[in-house]
Amino acid sequence: MLKDKSQYGHRPIINKRQLAWRAIDGELIILYMPDNKVCKLNPMGLYIWNQIDGQKSLRNIIDHIKAEFDTPPEDGLDEDIFNFIDGLLKHDIIKYE
């Protein structure tokens, strides 16, 4: 279960001013410019990244991914996606609109 369900309605957006990124061989390489740190996302991370457009809420993103991959409700994917998004937020890679 998600730690903070109040975030379901928030719309994540990429923090474009501080980042440069490129998809390479199904993975995403992100350069966080203020600290010159590099982050690498695996194919599932790239898939989630591509859903972050400032229009879809966190709930919409989770529902879309669960439908796309036909996952059962009890599989824990909600929590995994939430934790992934939360990690991006904590590192200032994305923000909530």
C-alpha positions in Angstrom: 0.0 0.0 0.0 1.3 3.5 -0.8 2.7 5.4 2.1 0.8 8.6 1.3 -2.3 8.2 -0.8 -2.7 12.0 -1.0 -0.1 12.0 -3.7 -2.3 10.0 -6.0 -3.8 13.2 -7.5 -0.5 15.0 -8.0 0.9 15.3 -11.5 4.6 14.7 -11.7 6.6 16.7 -14.3 10.2 16.4 -15.3 12.5 19.2 -13.9 13.8 20.1 -17.3 15.8 23.2 -16.2 18.3 21.1 -14.3 18.5 18.0 -16.4 19.8 16.6 -19.6 18.8 13.1 -20.6 19.0 10.6 -23.4 17.6 7.1 -24.0 20.3 4.6 -25.1 19.6 0.9 -25.8 16.4 0.9 -23.9 17.8 2.7 -20.8 17.7 6.3 -19.8 20.8 8.3 -18.8 20.0 11.4 -16.8 22.6 14.1 -16.0 21.6 16.3 -13.0 23.5 19.4 -13.8 23.7 21.2 -10.4 25.7 18.3 -9.0 27.0 16.8 -12.2 25.5 13.5 -11.1 24.5 10.8 -13.5 21.5 8.5 -13.0 20.7 5.5 -15.1 17.2 4.1 -15.4 16.5 0.5 -16.6 13.8 -0.2 -19.3 11.0 -0.1 -16.8 12.3 3.2 -15.4 12.4 4.5 -18.9 8.8 3.4 -19.5 7.6 5.1 -16.3 9.7 8.2 -17.3 7.9 8.4 -20.6 4.5 8.6 -18.7 5.6 11.6 -16.7 4.2 14.5 -18.7 2.7 16.9 -16.2 -0.8 15.9 -17.5 -1.2 12.5 -15.9 -1.7 12.1 -12.2 0.3 9.6 -10.2 -2.9 7.5 -10.1 -3.2 7.7 -13.9 0.4 6.6 -14.4 0.0 3.7 -12.1 -3.3 2.6 -13.6 -1.9 2.9 -17.2 1.2 0.8 -16.4 -0.8 -1.9 -14.5 -3.2 -2.1 -17.5 -0.4 -2.2 -20.0 1.4 -5.1 -18.2 -1.9 -6.7 -17.0 -0.8 -7.0 -13.4 -3.1 -8.1 -10.6 -4.1 -5.6 -7.9 -2.2 -7.4 -5.1 1.2 -7.6 -6.9 2.8 -4.5 -5.2 3.4 -2.6 -8.4 1.6 0.5 -7.0 4.2 0.6 -4.2 7.1 0.0 -6.6 6.0 2.8 -8.9 5.3 5.1 -5.9 8.8 4.5 -4.5 10.4 5.1 -7.9 8.5 8.4 -8.3 9.4 9.3 -4.7 13.1 8.7 -5.4 13.0 11.0 -8.5 11.2 13.6 -6.4 13.8 13.4 -3.6 16.6 13.9 -6.0 14.9 16.9 -7.6 14.7 15.1 -11.0 11.0 15.5 -11.1 8.5 17.7 -9.3 4.8 17.9 -8.8 2.9 20.3 -10.9 
